[in-house]
Amino acid sequence: MSNRGNAAASAQSLTALIVDDEPLARDELAYLLKDFPELEVAASASNGLEAVQIIEDIEPDLVFLDVQMPGLDGLGVIRRLRESETPLPYFILATAFDNYAVEAFQVEAFDYILKPVEKERLAATIERARRAIAARPPRQETVETELPRPAGGYKTKVLVRRDNRNWIVDAADIVYATIDDGLITVVTPALEGESTYKTIEELQSSLDPGMFWRVHRSWLVNINRIREVIPWFKSSFQLRMDDKKGTEVPVSRVQTKRLRALFRL
């Protein structure tokens, strides 16, 4: 094994996302990254909106981000994630043009590399990122809801709107709730509709914390409705829920510890 291979074996494992609207550019970068065994390419995205969703779901360490893309461009991806207060990865902007350096600095991108990407330049960037991540304080474990018990106790019935009608469902029948673009969707085995709560935090605080668990910033699940725990990348997991679609829900890194304890993984 080479010296680089020995070093990589002991290096901290990193996860990465490649974002580029050109398939050839994604493939070329993925090929170059194969020579860095300490780095795992967990996913790729072909546009900015897809990138935002994947970053929120898998929380990668590094994102190799094309600047010029139709729709939401690379700089827009970073700005949108900042607005949503998503834990940010290190962004490495990749572009064929050298006139975005000032804007890259303004959004605090970790690095800025020109296409075609040179292997030596890529190696220097990855090593610098590895050192920065190793020196970064560990992300704090989310404290499992110490919210005050609501007056009158936790809700046993929840109102769900669908087809201009107001349905009353048993809280115990809720499989999961998720929020997207400010809209909370509540799913039961028989019904899917809109919650009247404005934030997922408000919904969470109204329900029994012994039954409902905030596994991800955008997902609240009923522990009794988890059908399967699915191993994912880098010792993380997804949950397959007990709804008709068998929805797969990401577990954030900071909630993985509780998941392991809950199911003795």
N, C-alpha and C positions, 0 to 999 in steps of 0.2 A: 504494500500500500504506500502511496506517495505521502510526503509530509503534509500536503494539503488534505489528503484523506484522513490522516491521523488527527489533524487539528479539527476537521469537520466533525469527526466522531464524538469529540468532547464538547463541541460548540453548542450553544443554546439553539434549539430548533426554532425556526421562524416560519410563519405562514405568509403567503403572498397572494395577491390578486392582480391579474393583468387586465387592463382596460384599454381597448383600442377598437375602433370601428372597422379596421382593416384586418381580415382574417390572416393574411400573410404576415403582417406585422406581429400579431399575437403569436403565431406559430414560431416565428423567428426568435422572439424573445423567450418563449417557453423552451425552445431548443437550447439557447445559451444558458438558461438557468438550470438545466439538467446537470451542469458541471459543478453545481453548488449543493452538495447533499445536505447541508445544514438548513437549506431553504426548501419548503414544500409549496408548490403552486397549488393552492386549494381550489381555485376557481378562475374563470375568466369572464369578462363582460364585453359586449359589443357596443354599448352606449352608456351615457351618463346616468340615466334613470335606473337601468339595470344595476349599474355599479353601486349606486346609493343603497338599493335594496340589499345587495349581497354584503356590502360593508356592514350594514346594520345587523344582518343575520349572523355572519361568521366572525366579525371583529378581527380581521387579519392584522398582522404586524406591519406589513409593507403593502403599498399599492403602487404598481407601475402604471401610471396614468397618462394616456395620450391627452394632449392639450386641445387639439382641433378635432372636434366631433360634432356631427349634426345634432341639433336639439340642445341638450344640456352638455356643455363642453367640460373639459377637465377642471378648469378653474371654478366653474359653476358647481361641480360635484363637491368640491371642498367647501365652498360657501354654504351650500345647502346642508351639509352634514354639521357644520358649525352652528347653524341656526337651530337644528334639531337636538343639539347637545349630545350627539352620539360620541362615544369614546373614539377619538381619532387615531388612525394608524399613521405611520410615516409615509408621506406621499413623495414619490419620485416621479417627477414630470418628465415625460419622454416626448420629444417633438423633433420634426425635421427643420424647424425654424429657430433662429437664435434671438428673436425679438420679444420673447415672453419672460425674460429673466426678471425684469422689474416686477411684473405681476406675480411671478412665482415667489419672489421675496415677500410681497405684500400678503399673500395667503399662507406664508410660513411653510412652504414646501420644504421637505428635507433635502432634496437634491434636484438637479435639473440636468438631464443628459440629452445629447443630440442623437438623432437617428441618421444613418444606421448606427446602432449601438455597438461600441467597441467592447470586447470582452474584458480588457484590462481596466477600462473605465468602470464597467459594471462590477468587477471584483472589488475595486476600491470603494464603491458606493455601498455594496452589501456588507463589507467588513466594517465600515464606519457606522452603518445602521445597526449591525449586530452589537457593537460596543455601546452604542447609545441606548439600545433596548436593555442590555445587560445592566447598565448603570441606572436605569430608570426605576424609581421605587415601585414595588408591586401594587397593582390595582387593589383598592380596598374592597374587602368583601361587603356586599350589600347587607345591611342589617335587616333581618327578616322582621318585617313590619311590627314595630312597637306602637302602632297607631292606637289611639284611645278607642275603647269600645263605644260604638255609637249609642246615643240615647235610645232606649227601647230594645237594645240588643242588635245582633246581626240580622240582616234580611233573610227571610226564608222564602220570599216571593220577589220576583224581579219583573218589571214591565219591559216588554220587547215590542217594538213597532215593526209591522210588516204589512204591506198592501193597504196602507191607510187604516189599519186596525191596531188596537192595543191589546197585546196578548200578555197574560200573566203566567209565568213559568215558575216552577219550583227551583230554588237556587241549586238544590242538589242535582237537578237535571242538566244544569249548564255544563257543557263539556269544556269549552274555553271561550275566552273573549279576546279580541285583538283590535288594535287601533291602527288606522291608516288614514293619513291626511285629515286628522281630527275627528274621524268617524269611528265609533266603537261598534263592532259587530259581535253579537252574542250568538253562540251556536249550541243547540241542544240536539238530541237524537231526532226530534221531530220538527224543529223549527230553527230558522236562521233569520235574524233581523237586527234592527238598530237599537242600541241602548239609549236611554234618555239621559245617561250620565255624560258629562262634558269631557272628563278625563278618565283614563284607566285607573289613576290613583284613587279617584272618588269611588269608582265601582269597587275596587279592591278593599277600601276601608269599610265598605258596607257589608262585606261578606266575611264569613268565618275563616280566619287565617289558618285554622287547622285543616281546612278543606281546599282553600284556594291559594295558589302559589304563583308569584310573579317570577316566572322562569327567565324572562327576557323583558327588556324595556317596553316591548310592544305586545307582549303576550301574558295573559293570566289564565292558568289552567286549573281544572279540578283534579286534584291528586287521585281521586277515586275513579277518574275516567281516563287515566293513562293506560293504553293497551300494550305498548311496547317501548323499550328503551333501545335506541339504535346507535351503536358506536359510529362516530363521525371521525373527522381528521383531528390530529394532534390531541388525542385523549379527550376529545369533547363528544357531546352526544346530541341527538335529536329525540323528541318524544313523538310516537305515533298515538294519536288520540282516538277515542272510541266514538267517533262520529261516522256518518255514512261515507265520507270521503277518505277516512283514515288520515286526516291532516297531520303533516309532520311539522313539529314546532321546534325551533332552535332553542337550546339552553345556553345562556350566556356563560362566558368563562367564569365569572364570579359566582354563578349559581351551581357550577359543576360539583363543588365540594358538598353542597347540601344534597344534590342528586345521589352522589356516591353513598352518603350516609343513610339517605332515605331507603335505598334499595340494596344496600350492602354490596355495592359494585367493587 
